[in-house]
């Protein structure tokens, strides 16, 4: 984590806030924790932090008491101070919020040994600042916990933590002792040096030992390495006892044999890495310290403090050198492993490449390696190619092309997709693209040549060009213009016919912005929106629009129909937009003429319906008078009527009723055509309604030998419809059945049809029937199957037409079937709910 710029110690401590610093808030944001849950999380965190601080304080106190037991110059200053390294490692591992454990442990260790509360407080503050500052500097400048990965960061660690931060602790501590009267002024320098050197060596041995074995270090250390480490530690113990423990067989117990420890540390550095190295150094340091205190070893001078100072300086220096060597060795191993993996990847890619790969010497062009694709293209086996050169294998068709490729290579240092014709072993000529890069193989300058066979690609491109030429010709023949837009480069191409549509000469250059200026101002926004939709992959890339051009030289704009398709790359970016353009000016003119004629026809139809309605109303007034007076005469209002008079008067009444029915039909048809017929929807019981209609038609039935078969007692769901219009449909259907059936029967069926979402009513008669060729026309207005039927049965041909219009208005359905001479069946489907028939 890269720290922010800041001044002073506070800025140094910012970068390595502990891992849990933002954990509670992050988890709260993700999980939506309420205030109570947040408080519980913070409480758990506080308890955890307190427990860790307490544990650190105990460890610090115990190790501090051990170190102070070796204080010879001053009771509070020792050359062996393990707590310094423990504290530094704790802050780097657990974060700066662990500082109370350091402070408490240091305070207790000192106040229970010597000095006052005030001096112990100052010493504890110095020890805490030492750990915090040292960890901050290591985090910022040496890579934190990874400070021992490279020699450079190890030396940075030594300067930051080993030299600088320990000087702060020594200064704080010795000054506190001097101010409290626990250290004489003439001893200030000696006590300060003892303090500083003890803390520094602890940072160089104890802290790396903890940091390198922390976390997953044990798991990643191989068991084979553990065995070797045990063996090395055994030798370290033996050598340590010989050099520092008095095992030397001669009488001189302080013989300078310290160099015997160096090979073992080098062995650990070269074989066991940083963990093994620091472990061996720590074991050696412990043995040497014990031996020196017993008066053995090359660093014993008679003065215990001086002896320990010399020993600590030696062990610190050797540990730093061994760790640096271990880091360098580890780095070299990683580099070698990466190089091996890279070479393996290159070898695999080299062998598996779909292109021909050739490695040849730069000096003479001799081939030193080829991949498997070589034999597949050229026909020469690998063994035949090695040691040869392309000219000796006669690979180049034209030596001039080869010479040009060599010149480019020498001038630019590489070659990219250079087109060449090569000759195969079989004599076949193939087209290839040659790319060359300079490489070094085992210290010798070489060339890596990539040969890509593009013969089939070139043939396909040529076939595509020919196909495109034929397509362009075909499009031109049909009157279509073409256009091709590149959204990446902004390039726009128009065919000559497209340019003519916009009033441009064939040689005119067209750009996207210029195209926008050629569109009619009122249509530009629509065209722009259509193009944007087409270039959006979510819309599928389809493009279709009709728009006008700006007025041309003839003074009027042209209408253009544009159709196209956009194409996208894998990332969804538009890469091509092509299509056609068609001049539809004449079509638009014809459409306008047709619209005008349609409007005229609609107006004529409206006037016809208006006239028909007016005439019908005018006819009904005198007709109602005729019918009324005829009823009065037949009823004897104006005197008795004898039989000879009654017959013609009844004929007048009958014909007047028929004329009135005709006028009513004309009025209904006129209303339906004009859309003035409204509906009054309500629930309708179809059985009772149908019975009412049959009762009204009873006089017509009684004049014939007909049987009406209908069961009004069956219970059916009600339908939502207009009672008056449904009655009218029933009446027309039944009237027609009675009219065209002289004898036999009329069957009326009602049944529930939940599969259709409604009720079915069927009227079946045994009348004259309808010819098959006339059946599709029976619902047309004024249509009669046969003119003779009109004379025989009467009617205008509007009854079934009105039925069909009313059925459509009611969102219902009607069907007709018939067998000529045997009868007809009309089936009506009415929905339960208006407009929901299935």
MIVEX-682939 format. One record per residue (C-alpha): x, y, z. Coordinates in steps of 0.2 Angstrom, whole numbers, always signed. Layout:
<atoms>
ATOM	X	Y	Z
...
</atoms>
This chain:
<atoms>
ATOM	+0	+0	+0
ATOM	+7	+17	-5
ATOM	+7	+29	+10
ATOM	+2	+47	+8
ATOM	+14	+61	+9
ATOM	+15	+67	+27
ATOM	+28	+75	+38
ATOM	+35	+68	+55
ATOM	+32	+52	+64
ATOM	+13	+53	+61
ATOM	+15	+52	+43
ATOM	+27	+38	+44
ATOM	+14	+28	+54
ATOM	-1	+30	+42
ATOM	+3	+18	+29
ATOM	+2	+2	+39
ATOM	-14	+3	+48
ATOM	-19	-14	+54
ATOM	-29	-26	+43
ATOM	-45	-24	+53
ATOM	-44	-5	+53
ATOM	-58	-3	+40
ATOM	-65	-21	+42
ATOM	-80	-17	+53
ATOM	-86	-3	+42
ATOM	-83	-12	+26
ATOM	-93	-27	+33
ATOM	-106	-16	+39
ATOM	-108	-8	+22
ATOM	-109	-25	+14
ATOM	-120	-33	+26
ATOM	-131	-18	+31
ATOM	-128	-20	+49
ATOM	-138	-9	+61
ATOM	-131	+2	+75
ATOM	-132	-12	+88
ATOM	-123	-25	+77
ATOM	-110	-12	+73
ATOM	-107	-9	+92
ATOM	-106	-28	+95
ATOM	-93	-29	+81
ATOM	-83	-14	+88
ATOM	-84	-22	+106
ATOM	-77	-39	+99
ATOM	-63	-29	+90
ATOM	-59	-20	+106
ATOM	-58	-36	+116
ATOM	-47	-44	+103
ATOM	-35	-29	+103
ATOM	-34	-28	+122
ATOM	-31	-47	+122
ATOM	-16	-45	+110
ATOM	-9	-30	+119
ATOM	-10	-39	+135
ATOM	-1	-55	+128
ATOM	+12	-44	+120
ATOM	+15	-35	+137
ATOM	+18	-51	+145
ATOM	+30	-57	+132
ATOM	+39	-40	+132
ATOM	+40	-40	+151
ATOM	+47	-58	+153
ATOM	+60	-56	+139
ATOM	+64	-38	+146
ATOM	+67	-46	+163
ATOM	+79	-59	+155
ATOM	+88	-45	+146
ATOM	+90	-34	+161
ATOM	+97	-49	+171
ATOM	+112	-47	+159
ATOM	+114	-28	+163
ATOM	+132	-25	+170
ATOM	+136	-7	+166
ATOM	+119	+0	+172
ATOM	+104	-9	+179
ATOM	+93	-3	+165
ATOM	+105	-4	+151
ATOM	+110	-21	+143
ATOM	+119	-27	+128
ATOM	+106	-41	+126
ATOM	+88	-34	+123
ATOM	+76	-46	+114
ATOM	+61	-35	+117
ATOM	+66	-23	+104
ATOM	+65	-36	+90
ATOM	+49	-43	+97
ATOM	+41	-26	+98
ATOM	+46	-21	+80
ATOM	+39	-38	+73
ATOM	+23	-36	+83
ATOM	+20	-18	+76
ATOM	+24	-24	+58
ATOM	+13	-40	+60
ATOM	-2	-33	+70
ATOM	-1	-14	+67
ATOM	+3	+1	+77
ATOM	-13	+0	+88
ATOM	-4	-14	+97
ATOM	+8	+0	+105
ATOM	-1	-1	+123
ATOM	+6	-19	+125
ATOM	+24	-12	+121
ATOM	+22	+2	+133
ATOM	+15	-8	+148
ATOM	+28	-22	+146
ATOM	+43	-10	+145
ATOM	+36	+1	+160
ATOM	+34	-15	+171
ATOM	+50	-22	+166
ATOM	+60	-7	+171
ATOM	+50	-1	+186
ATOM	+52	-18	+194
ATOM	+71	-18	+191
ATOM	+77	-1	+196
ATOM	+74	+17	+194
ATOM	+58	+28	+197
ATOM	+41	+28	+190
ATOM	+46	+44	+180
ATOM	+62	+36	+173
ATOM	+52	+20	+169
ATOM	+39	+30	+160
ATOM	+52	+39	+150
ATOM	+61	+22	+145
ATOM	+44	+14	+141
ATOM	+40	+29	+130
ATOM	+56	+28	+121
ATOM	+54	+9	+118
ATOM	+37	+12	+111
ATOM	+42	+26	+100
ATOM	+57	+15	+94
ATOM	+45	+1	+88
ATOM	+32	+13	+80
ATOM	+45	+23	+71
ATOM	+56	+8	+65
ATOM	+40	-1	+59
ATOM	+34	+15	+50
ATOM	+51	+18	+41
ATOM	+52	-1	+36
ATOM	+34	+0	+29
ATOM	+38	+15	+19
ATOM	+55	+12	+13
ATOM	+60	-6	+15
ATOM	+44	-15	+10
ATOM	+37	-19	+27
ATOM	+36	-38	+31
ATOM	+44	-41	+14
ATOM	+60	-31	+19
ATOM	+71	-47	+18
ATOM	+66	-52	+0
ATOM	+80	-42	-8
ATOM	+98	-37	-2
ATOM	+93	-19	-6
ATOM	+78	-19	+6
ATOM	+88	-28	+19
ATOM	+101	-14	+20
ATOM	+87	-1	+20
ATOM	+80	-11	+35
ATOM	+96	-11	+44
ATOM	+98	+8	+42
ATOM	+79	+12	+46
ATOM	+76	+0	+60
ATOM	+93	-6	+66
ATOM	+102	+11	+66
ATOM	+90	+25	+67
ATOM	+75	+20	+77
ATOM	+86	+11	+90
ATOM	+95	+27	+93
ATOM	+79	+36	+98
ATOM	+76	+23	+111
ATOM	+94	+24	+118
ATOM	+92	+43	+119
ATOM	+75	+43	+127
ATOM	+81	+29	+140
ATOM	+98	+35	+145
ATOM	+92	+53	+146
ATOM	+78	+47	+157
ATOM	+90	+38	+168
ATOM	+102	+53	+169
ATOM	+88	+65	+173
ATOM	+82	+54	+187
ATOM	+99	+52	+194
ATOM	+101	+33	+190
ATOM	+116	+36	+177
ATOM	+131	+46	+180
ATOM	+135	+59	+167
ATOM	+152	+52	+164
ATOM	+144	+35	+159
ATOM	+131	+43	+147
ATOM	+141	+38	+131
ATOM	+145	+20	+137
ATOM	+127	+17	+143
ATOM	+120	+24	+127
ATOM	+131	+13	+116
ATOM	+127	-2	+126
ATOM	+108	+2	+125
ATOM	+109	+6	+106
ATOM	+119	-10	+102
ATOM	+108	-21	+112
ATOM	+92	-15	+103
ATOM	+100	-15	+86
ATOM	+106	-33	+86
ATOM	+89	-38	+93
ATOM	+81	-29	+78
ATOM	+93	-38	+66
ATOM	+91	-56	+74
ATOM	+75	-57	+84
ATOM	+63	-47	+73
ATOM	+68	-56	+56
ATOM	+67	-73	+65
ATOM	+48	-69	+70
ATOM	+44	-60	+53
ATOM	+51	-74	+42
ATOM	+42	-88	+52
ATOM	+26	-79	+54
ATOM	+11	-83	+44
ATOM	+12	-97	+32
ATOM	+31	-99	+33
ATOM	+31	-116	+42
ATOM	+18	-123	+29
ATOM	+29	-117	+14
ATOM	+45	-124	+22
ATOM	+48	-141	+14
ATOM	+51	-156	+25
ATOM	+67	-160	+16
ATOM	+73	-143	+21
ATOM	+68	-146	+39
ATOM	+79	-161	+40
ATOM	+93	-151	+32
ATOM	+90	-137	+44
ATOM	+90	-149	+59
ATOM	+107	-155	+53
ATOM	+114	-137	+51
ATOM	+108	-132	+68
ATOM	+116	-147	+75
ATOM	+133	-142	+67
ATOM	+130	-124	+73
ATOM	+127	-131	+91
ATOM	+143	-141	+90
ATOM	+153	-127	+82
ATOM	+146	-114	+94
ATOM	+151	-125	+109
ATOM	+169	-127	+101
ATOM	+171	-108	+98
ATOM	+161	-100	+112
ATOM	+157	-115	+124
ATOM	+174	-121	+130
ATOM	+174	-137	+120
ATOM	+190	-132	+112
ATOM	+202	-146	+117
ATOM	+217	-135	+120
ATOM	+221	-125	+136
ATOM	+218	-108	+128
ATOM	+200	-105	+130
ATOM	+199	-89	+121
ATOM	+207	-94	+105
ATOM	+201	-84	+90
ATOM	+190	-97	+81
ATOM	+175	-86	+77
ATOM	+178	-89	+58
ATOM	+173	-107	+60
ATOM	+154	-101	+62
ATOM	+155	-92	+45
ATOM	+154	-108	+33
ATOM	+139	-114	+43
ATOM	+130	-97	+40
ATOM	+135	-97	+22
ATOM	+128	-115	+20
ATOM	+112	-110	+28
ATOM	+111	-94	+17
ATOM	+114	-104	+1
ATOM	+104	-120	+5
ATOM	+90	-115	+17
ATOM	+85	-98	+12
ATOM	+82	-83	+24
ATOM	+72	-93	+37
ATOM	+86	-106	+39
ATOM	+99	-92	+39
ATOM	+91	-82	+53
ATOM	+87	-97	+63
ATOM	+105	-103	+62
ATOM	+111	-85	+67
ATOM	+99	-85	+82
ATOM	+104	-102	+88
ATOM	+123	-96	+86
ATOM	+119	-80	+95
ATOM	+111	-89	+110
ATOM	+126	-101	+112
ATOM	+139	-87	+110
ATOM	+130	-76	+123
ATOM	+130	-90	+135
ATOM	+148	-95	+132
ATOM	+154	-78	+133
ATOM	+145	-75	+149
ATOM	+154	-90	+156
ATOM	+171	-83	+150
ATOM	+174	-93	+134
ATOM	+176	-88	+116
ATOM	+186	-75	+106
ATOM	+176	-60	+112
ATOM	+178	-62	+131
ATOM	+189	-48	+138
ATOM	+186	-50	+156
ATOM	+173	-36	+156
ATOM	+156	-44	+154
ATOM	+148	-29	+146
ATOM	+162	-26	+134
ATOM	+163	-44	+129
ATOM	+144	-44	+125
ATOM	+146	-28	+115
ATOM	+160	-36	+104
ATOM	+149	-52	+102
ATOM	+134	-42	+98
ATOM	+143	-32	+85
ATOM	+150	-48	+77
ATOM	+133	-57	+77
ATOM	+124	-43	+70
ATOM	+136	-40	+56
ATOM	+136	-59	+52
ATOM	+117	-60	+52
ATOM	+115	-45	+40
ATOM	+128	-52	+28
ATOM	+121	-70	+29
ATOM	+103	-63	+26
ATOM	+109	-53	+12
ATOM	+117	-68	+4
ATOM	+101	-78	+7
ATOM	+90	-65	-1
ATOM	+102	-64	-16
ATOM	+102	-83	-18
ATOM	+83	-83	-17
ATOM	+82	-69	-29
ATOM	+93	-78	-41
ATOM	+83	-95	-39
ATOM	+67	-86	-43
ATOM	+75	-78	-58
ATOM	+82	-94	-64
ATOM	+65	-102	-61
ATOM	+56	-88	-70
ATOM	+68	-90	-84
ATOM	+66	-109	-85
ATOM	+47	-106	-85
ATOM	+49	-93	-99
ATOM	+59	-104	-109
ATOM	+47	-118	-107
ATOM	+33	-107	-112
ATOM	+43	-101	-127
ATOM	+47	-119	-132
ATOM	+28	-124	-131
ATOM	+23	-109	-140
ATOM	+37	-112	-153
ATOM	+31	-130	-156
ATOM	+13	-127	-156
ATOM	+12	-111	-166
ATOM	+1	-112	-181
ATOM	+13	-101	-191
ATOM	+30	-108	-197
ATOM	+44	-102	-185
ATOM	+62	-103	-189
ATOM	+77	-98	-179
ATOM	+93	-94	-189
ATOM	+110	-87	-186
ATOM	+111	-68	-190
ATOM	+129	-70	-197
ATOM	+126	-82	-211
ATOM	+107	-86	-210
ATOM	+110	-105	-206
ATOM	+94	-113	-199
ATOM	+97	-119	-181
ATOM	+79	-124	-176
ATOM	+61	-125	-184
ATOM	+45	-129	-177
ATOM	+32	-143	-182
ATOM	+23	-132	-194
ATOM	+39	-131	-205
ATOM	+37	-148	-212
ATOM	+18	-146	-215
ATOM	+21	-131	-226
ATOM	+38	-133	-235
ATOM	+39	-152	-235
ATOM	+56	-153	-228
ATOM	+59	-163	-212
ATOM	+67	-155	-197
ATOM	+83	-164	-199
ATOM	+85	-159	-217
ATOM	+82	-141	-213
ATOM	+95	-139	-199
ATOM	+111	-133	-205
ATOM	+104	-126	-221
ATOM	+100	-109	-227
ATOM	+84	-103	-236
ATOM	+94	-100	-252
ATOM	+102	-118	-252
ATOM	+84	-125	-250
ATOM	+78	-114	-264
ATOM	+64	-107	-254
ATOM	+62	-90	-263
ATOM	+54	-89	-280
ATOM	+61	-71	-283
ATOM	+78	-67	-276
ATOM	+75	-49	-278
ATOM	+61	-50	-265
ATOM	+73	-59	-253
ATOM	+86	-45	-256
ATOM	+73	-32	-252
ATOM	+67	-41	-236
ATOM	+86	-42	-230
ATOM	+88	-23	-234
ATOM	+73	-18	-223
ATOM	+79	-30	-210
ATOM	+96	-22	-209
ATOM	+90	-5	-210
ATOM	+75	-6	-197
ATOM	+81	-20	-187
ATOM	+65	-30	-189
ATOM	+52	-35	-203
ATOM	+33	-35	-202
ATOM	+21	-45	-213
ATOM	+32	-44	-228
ATOM	+24	-52	-243
ATOM	+34	-66	-252
ATOM	+31	-80	-264
ATOM	+40	-96	-258
ATOM	+43	-113	-267
ATOM	+39	-129	-258
ATOM	+48	-145	-259
ATOM	+34	-151	-271
ATOM	+37	-136	-282
ATOM	+21	-128	-278
ATOM	+21	-109	-275
ATOM	+13	-102	-260
ATOM	+10	-84	-254
ATOM	+17	-80	-237
ATOM	+19	-65	-225
ATOM	+37	-65	-217
ATOM	+40	-56	-200
ATOM	+58	-56	-192
ATOM	+64	-51	-175
ATOM	+82	-51	-169
ATOM	+85	-63	-154
ATOM	+100	-70	-144
ATOM	+102	-89	-142
ATOM	+115	-94	-130
ATOM	+125	-78	-133
ATOM	+124	-78	-152
ATOM	+114	-65	-162
ATOM	+100	-74	-171
ATOM	+84	-71	-181
ATOM	+67	-77	-177
ATOM	+57	-78	-193
ATOM	+38	-80	-193
ATOM	+31	-87	-209
ATOM	+12	-86	-211
ATOM	+4	-95	-226
ATOM	-9	-83	-233
ATOM	-12	-91	-249
ATOM	-30	-97	-245
ATOM	-33	-80	-237
ATOM	-27	-71	-253
ATOM	-38	-82	-264
ATOM	-53	-79	-252
ATOM	-50	-60	-253
ATOM	-49	-61	-272
ATOM	-65	-71	-273
ATOM	-73	-58	-261
ATOM	-68	-44	-272
ATOM	-75	-52	-287
ATOM	-91	-56	-277
ATOM	-92	-38	-271
ATOM	-90	-32	-289
ATOM	-104	-43	-295
ATOM	-115	-37	-280
ATOM	-112	-19	-284
ATOM	-116	-21	-302
ATOM	-132	-30	-297
ATOM	-137	-16	-285
ATOM	-134	-3	-298
ATOM	-145	-13	-310
ATOM	-160	-13	-297
ATOM	-158	+6	-294
ATOM	-151	+4	-277
ATOM	-137	+14	-271
ATOM	-125	+8	-258
ATOM	-115	+16	-244
ATOM	-102	+10	-232
ATOM	-97	+19	-216
ATOM	-82	+15	-204
ATOM	-86	+21	-187
ATOM	-68	+19	-181
ATOM	-60	+30	-194
ATOM	-76	+40	-199
ATOM	-73	+35	-218
ATOM	-89	+35	-228
ATOM	-91	+28	-246
ATOM	-106	+30	-258
ATOM	-109	+22	-274
ATOM	-112	+33	-289
ATOM	-131	+30	-289
ATOM	-132	+35	-271
ATOM	-123	+52	-275
ATOM	-135	+55	-289
ATOM	-150	+53	-277
ATOM	-143	+67	-267
ATOM	-139	+78	-282
ATOM	-120	+75	-282
ATOM	-109	+71	-296
ATOM	-101	+54	-296
ATOM	-84	+61	-292
ATOM	-89	+70	-277
ATOM	-81	+66	-260
ATOM	-93	+63	-246
ATOM	-90	+64	-227
ATOM	-102	+60	-213
ATOM	-104	+78	-208
ATOM	-107	+82	-227
ATOM	-121	+69	-227
ATOM	-129	+77	-213
ATOM	-130	+93	-222
ATOM	-139	+84	-237
ATOM	-153	+79	-226
ATOM	-169	+89	-225
ATOM	-168	+100	-209
ATOM	-185	+93	-203
ATOM	-178	+75	-204
ATOM	-161	+77	-198
ATOM	-165	+73	-179
ATOM	-174	+57	-185
ATOM	-160	+51	-195
ATOM	-147	+55	-182
ATOM	-158	+45	-169
ATOM	-159	+30	-181
ATOM	-141	+30	-184
ATOM	-137	+30	-165
ATOM	-149	+16	-162
ATOM	-141	+5	-176
ATOM	-123	+8	-169
ATOM	-129	+2	-152
ATOM	-126	-17	-150
ATOM	-141	-18	-139
ATOM	-152	-14	-154
ATOM	-145	-28	-165
ATOM	-138	-16	-177
ATOM	-153	-14	-189
ATOM	-156	+2	-198
ATOM	-171	+8	-208
ATOM	-178	+25	-211
ATOM	-186	+36	-225
ATOM	-181	+54	-226
ATOM	-180	+69	-237
ATOM	-165	+77	-245
ATOM	-163	+96	-246
ATOM	-171	+103	-261
ATOM	-161	+99	-276
ATOM	-159	+109	-292
ATOM	-176	+104	-299
ATOM	-183	+114	-283
ATOM	-190	+99	-274
ATOM	-183	+87	-261
ATOM	-181	+69	-265
ATOM	-187	+55	-254
ATOM	-174	+41	-249
ATOM	-177	+24	-241
ATOM	-161	+19	-232
ATOM	-158	+1	-225
ATOM	-143	-5	-217
ATOM	-134	-16	-204
ATOM	-120	-12	-191
ATOM	-107	-25	-187
ATOM	-98	-25	-170
ATOM	-82	-32	-163
ATOM	-80	-44	-148
ATOM	-81	-29	-136
ATOM	-97	-22	-143
ATOM	-89	-8	-153
ATOM	-96	-4	-170
ATOM	-83	-7	-184
ATOM	-93	-7	-200
ATOM	-110	+0	-205
ATOM	-116	-4	-223
ATOM	-132	-3	-232
ATOM	-143	+3	-247
ATOM	-152	+18	-252
ATOM	-167	+19	-264
ATOM	-175	+34	-272
ATOM	-194	+33	-267
ATOM	-199	+50	-273
ATOM	-211	+43	-286
ATOM	-218	+30	-273
ATOM	-221	+44	-261
ATOM	-230	+54	-274
ATOM	-242	+40	-278
ATOM	-245	+37	-260
ATOM	-250	+55	-258
ATOM	-261	+54	-273
ATOM	-269	+38	-266
ATOM	-271	+46	-249
ATOM	-280	+61	-257
ATOM	-292	+49	-267
ATOM	-295	+39	-251
ATOM	-300	+55	-242
ATOM	-311	+60	-257
ATOM	-319	+42	-256
ATOM	-322	+43	-237
ATOM	-330	+60	-239
ATOM	-341	+53	-253
ATOM	-346	+38	-242
ATOM	-349	+50	-228
ATOM	-361	+61	-239
ATOM	-369	+45	-245
ATOM	-372	+39	-228
ATOM	-379	+56	-223
ATOM	-390	+57	-238
ATOM	-396	+39	-235
ATOM	-400	+43	-217
ATOM	-409	+59	-221
ATOM	-419	+50	-235
ATOM	-423	+36	-223
ATOM	-429	+48	-210
ATOM	-440	+57	-223
ATOM	-447	+41	-229
ATOM	-452	+35	-212
ATOM	-463	+50	-208
ATOM	-476	+47	-222
ATOM	-474	+28	-221
ATOM	-479	+28	-202
ATOM	-494	+38	-207
ATOM	-499	+25	-220
ATOM	-497	+11	-208
ATOM	-507	+21	-195
ATOM	-521	+25	-206
ATOM	-522	+7	-213
ATOM	-523	+0	-195
ATOM	-537	+13	-192
ATOM	-547	+8	-207
ATOM	-545	-11	-204
ATOM	-550	-8	-186
ATOM	-567	+0	-192
ATOM	-563	+17	-185
ATOM	-570	+25	-201
ATOM	-584	+13	-203
ATOM	-586	-6	-207
ATOM	-574	-14	-219
ATOM	-581	-28	-230
ATOM	-571	-43	-236
ATOM	-568	-37	-253
ATOM	-560	-21	-246
ATOM	-551	-29	-232
ATOM	-539	-40	-243
ATOM	-531	-25	-253
ATOM	-530	-15	-237
ATOM	-520	-29	-228
ATOM	-509	-30	-244
ATOM	-505	-11	-241
ATOM	-501	-14	-223
ATOM	-490	-29	-226
ATOM	-480	-20	-240
ATOM	-479	-5	-229
ATOM	-471	-16	-215
ATOM	-459	-23	-227
ATOM	-454	-5	-233
ATOM	-452	+0	-215
ATOM	-441	-15	-211
ATOM	-430	-10	-226
ATOM	-429	+8	-221
ATOM	-424	+2	-203
ATOM	-410	-9	-211
ATOM	-404	+5	-221
ATOM	-403	+16	-206
ATOM	-394	+3	-196
ATOM	-381	+0	-209
ATOM	-379	+19	-211
ATOM	-375	+21	-193
ATOM	-363	+6	-192
ATOM	-354	+13	-207
ATOM	-352	+30	-200
ATOM	-347	+23	-183
ATOM	-362	+31	-174
ATOM	-369	+15	-167
ATOM	-365	+14	-148
ATOM	-366	+0	-136
ATOM	-373	-2	-119
ATOM	-365	-17	-111
ATOM	-373	-27	-97
ATOM	-375	-45	-92
ATOM	-387	-55	-103
ATOM	-395	-72	-101
ATOM	-396	-78	-118
ATOM	-409	-92	-116
ATOM	-423	-80	-110
ATOM	-418	-67	-123
ATOM	-419	-80	-137
ATOM	-436	-86	-131
ATOM	-442	-68	-132
ATOM	-436	-66	-150
ATOM	-445	-83	-155
ATOM	-461	-77	-147
ATOM	-460	-61	-158
ATOM	-458	-72	-174
ATOM	-472	-85	-169
ATOM	-484	-77	-182
ATOM	-472	-81	-196
ATOM	-469	-98	-190
ATOM	-487	-102	-189
ATOM	-490	-98	-207
ATOM	-478	-113	-212
ATOM	-477	-131	-208
ATOM	-461	-128	-197
ATOM	-456	-136	-181
ATOM	-445	-125	-169
ATOM	-434	-135	-158
ATOM	-426	-125	-144
ATOM	-424	-129	-125
ATOM	-425	-113	-115
ATOM	-423	-121	-98
ATOM	-404	-125	-100
ATOM	-393	-114	-88
ATOM	-379	-105	-96
ATOM	-366	-92	-90
ATOM	-372	-74	-94
ATOM	-362	-64	-107
ATOM	-357	-46	-106
ATOM	-364	-37	-122
ATOM	-378	-25	-128
ATOM	-395	-33	-126
ATOM	-403	-23	-141
ATOM	-389	-28	-153
ATOM	-389	-46	-148
ATOM	-408	-47	-150
ATOM	-406	-39	-167
ATOM	-393	-52	-172
ATOM	-404	-66	-166
ATOM	-419	-59	-175
ATOM	-411	-57	-191
ATOM	-403	-75	-191
ATOM	-420	-83	-186
ATOM	-430	-72	-198
ATOM	-418	-78	-212
ATOM	-420	-96	-206
ATOM	-439	-95	-206
ATOM	-440	-85	-222
ATOM	-430	-98	-232
ATOM	-437	-114	-224
ATOM	-455	-119	-231
ATOM	-456	-135	-221
ATOM	-446	-146	-210
ATOM	-438	-139	-194
ATOM	-427	-126	-187
ATOM	-415	-131	-172
ATOM	-408	-119	-161
ATOM	-393	-124	-149
ATOM	-386	-115	-135
ATOM	-370	-122	-126
ATOM	-356	-116	-115
ATOM	-339	-115	-123
ATOM	-326	-112	-109
ATOM	-313	-117	-122
ATOM	-318	-102	-132
ATOM	-321	-91	-117
ATOM	-340	-89	-121
ATOM	-356	-96	-126
ATOM	-361	-104	-143
ATOM	-378	-101	-152
ATOM	-381	-111	-168
ATOM	-396	-110	-179
ATOM	-399	-124	-191
ATOM	-413	-125	-204
ATOM	-419	-137	-217
ATOM	-421	-123	-230
ATOM	-415	-121	-248
ATOM	-397	-119	-243
ATOM	-383	-109	-251
ATOM	-372	-114	-265
ATOM	-353	-117	-260
ATOM	-347	-103	-272
ATOM	-359	-90	-264
ATOM	-355	-94	-246
ATOM	-340	-83	-244
ATOM	-350	-68	-250
ATOM	-366	-69	-240
ATOM	-360	-56	-227
ATOM	-357	-43	-240
ATOM	-369	-29	-241
ATOM	-383	-29	-254
ATOM	-378	-47	-259
ATOM	-391	-59	-265
ATOM	-387	-77	-269
ATOM	-400	-77	-284
ATOM	-410	-63	-291
ATOM	-425	-74	-292
ATOM	-424	-77	-273
ATOM	-427	-58	-271
ATOM	-443	-59	-280
ATOM	-449	-75	-271
ATOM	-443	-71	-253
ATOM	-440	-52	-254
ATOM	-426	-43	-245
ATOM	-412	-31	-249
ATOM	-397	-41	-245
ATOM	-393	-31	-230
ATOM	-399	-43	-216
ATOM	-383	-54	-215
ATOM	-372	-39	-218
ATOM	-379	-30	-203
ATOM	-377	-46	-193
ATOM	-359	-47	-198
ATOM	-356	-28	-193
ATOM	-365	-30	-177
ATOM	-355	-46	-172
ATOM	-339	-37	-176
ATOM	-345	-23	-165
ATOM	-349	-34	-151
ATOM	-331	-42	-152
ATOM	-340	-59	-156
ATOM	-338	-71	-170
ATOM	-350	-79	-183
ATOM	-348	-93	-195
ATOM	-359	-100	-209
ATOM	-360	-118	-217
ATOM	-372	-124	-229
ATOM	-376	-138	-241
ATOM	-386	-132	-256
ATOM	-404	-139	-256
ATOM	-403	-146	-238
ATOM	-401	-132	-227
ATOM	-389	-120	-218
ATOM	-381	-118	-201
ATOM	-376	-101	-193
ATOM	-365	-102	-178
ATOM	-362	-87	-166
ATOM	-349	-86	-152
ATOM	-352	-72	-139
ATOM	-338	-70	-126
ATOM	-341	-70	-107
ATOM	-333	-54	-105
ATOM	-333	-41	-119
ATOM	-318	-42	-130
ATOM	-311	-58	-122
ATOM	-316	-72	-135
ATOM	-302	-85	-137
</atoms>
